[in-house]
Amino acid sequence: MNTTHLLTLAQACVTLLLVGLIWTMQVVHYPLFRYAEGEHFEEFHAAHAQRITWLVGLLMPAEALLAGLLVFQAPSPWTWIGAALVLALWLTTALLSIPAHQRLASGFDSAAHRRLVRTNWIRTLAWTARGLIALAMLW
């Protein structure tokens, strides 16, 4: 197996893990935030942030690195689109998701919660598209 095949396989593994994670967050975990509303919400949100950060803190940089390596190792429309989606995911995370989480860190806020769930669809769809691209590249 050559380097390009190994990078493609590694990218597919990491991206598909993130696809599963984002769908779980979008349809299960984030909607449940409203049920943690109350005096313990800050503790709940802090525990969520601490536990999810080690996952995304490893997987997102790995995905970005692999996407970048593939652009240079085997440039193609798939690798460029995949890399553009990674950039969009990082920007969406930085500009939309993190600010919503920062607001929620100081207590439940229904507007911030709605914004988090609504704007997270961007990441959910972008990661789903990356997953499909990763599978197409494997095929």
KAKA-V7713 format. One record per residue. N is the residue number from 0. RES is the residue in three letters. SS is DSSP state (h for helix, s for strand, l for the rest). PHI is phi in whole degrees, -180 to 180 (* if undefined). Layout:
# KAKA-V7713
N,RES,SS,PHI + N,RES,SS,PHI
This chain:
# KAKA-V7713
0,MET,l,* + 1,ASN,l,-86 + 2,THR,h,-59 + 3,THR,h,-61 + 4,HIS,h,-64 + 5,LEU,h,-64 + 6,LEU,h,-63 + 7,THR,h,-64 + 8,LEU,h,-66 + 9,ALA,h,-63 + 10,GLN,h,-61 + 11,ALA,h,-61 + 12,CYS,h,-61 + 13,VAL,h,-65 + 14,THR,h,-63 + 15,LEU,h,-67 + 16,LEU,h,-62 + 17,LEU,h,-68 + 18,VAL,h,-62 + 19,GLY,h,-62 + 20,LEU,h,-64 + 21,ILE,h,-68 + 22,TRP,h,-66 + 23,THR,h,-64 + 24,MET,h,-63 + 25,GLN,h,-69 + 26,VAL,h,-101 + 27,VAL,h,-119 + 28,HIS,h,-72 + 29,TYR,h,-59 + 30,PRO,h,-61 + 31,LEU,h,-75 + 32,PHE,h,-53 + 33,ARG,h,-64 + 34,TYR,h,-82 + 35,ALA,h,-92 + 36,GLU,l,-55 + 37,GLY,l,137 + 38,GLU,l,-65 + 39,HIS,l,-101 + 40,PHE,h,-62 + 41,GLU,h,-59 + 42,GLU,h,-66 + 43,PHE,h,-59 + 44,HIS,h,-66 + 45,ALA,h,-63 + 46,ALA,h,-66 + 47,HIS,h,-58 + 48,ALA,h,-60 + 49,GLN,h,-64 + 50,ARG,h,-76 + 51,ILE,h,-78 + 52,THR,h,-62 + 53,TRP,h,-68 + 54,LEU,h,-73 + 55,VAL,h,-71 + 56,GLY,h,-68 + 57,LEU,h,-95 + 58,LEU,h,-74 + 59,MET,h,-64 + 60,PRO,h,-63 + 61,ALA,h,-63 + 62,GLU,h,-63 + 63,ALA,h,-63 + 64,LEU,h,-61 + 65,LEU,h,-65 + 66,ALA,h,-63 + 67,GLY,h,-65 + 68,LEU,h,-61 + 69,LEU,h,-68 + 70,VAL,h,-60 + 71,PHE,h,-82 + 72,GLN,h,-76 + 73,ALA,l,-145 + 74,PRO,l,-60 + 75,SER,l,-160 + 76,PRO,h,-55 + 77,TRP,h,-61 + 78,THR,h,-68 + 79,TRP,h,-68 + 80,ILE,h,-64 + 81,GLY,h,-59 + 82,ALA,h,-66 + 83,ALA,h,-63 + 84,LEU,h,-65 + 85,VAL,h,-61 + 86,LEU,h,-60 + 87,ALA,h,-62 + 88,LEU,h,-65 + 89,TRP,h,-65 + 90,LEU,h,-66 + 91,THR,h,-63 + 92,THR,h,-61 + 93,ALA,h,-69 + 94,LEU,h,-92 + 95,LEU,h,-120 + 96,SER,h,-72 + 97,ILE,h,-62 + 98,PRO,h,-59 + 99,ALA,h,-65 + 100,HIS,h,-65 + 101,GLN,h,-62 + 102,ARG,h,-67 + 103,LEU,h,-71 + 104,ALA,l,-63 + 105,SER,l,-98 + 106,GLY,l,135 + 107,PHE,l,-64 + 108,ASP,l,-134 + 109,SER,h,-63 + 110,ALA,h,-67 + 111,ALA,h,-66 + 112,HIS,h,-64 + 113,ARG,h,-60 + 114,ARG,h,-63 + 115,LEU,h,-61 + 116,VAL,h,-65 + 117,ARG,h,-66 + 118,THR,h,-75 + 119,ASN,h,-69 + 120,TRP,h,-61 + 121,ILE,h,-60 + 122,ARG,h,-67 + 123,THR,h,-60 + 124,LEU,h,-71 + 125,ALA,h,-64 + 126,TRP,h,-68 + 127,THR,h,-63 + 128,ALA,h,-62 + 129,ARG,h,-62 + 130,GLY,h,-61 + 131,LEU,h,-65 + 132,ILE,h,-64 + 133,ALA,h,-60 + 134,LEU,h,-67 + 135,ALA,h,-63 + 136,MET,h,-67 + 137,LEU,h,-69 + 138,TRP,l,-73
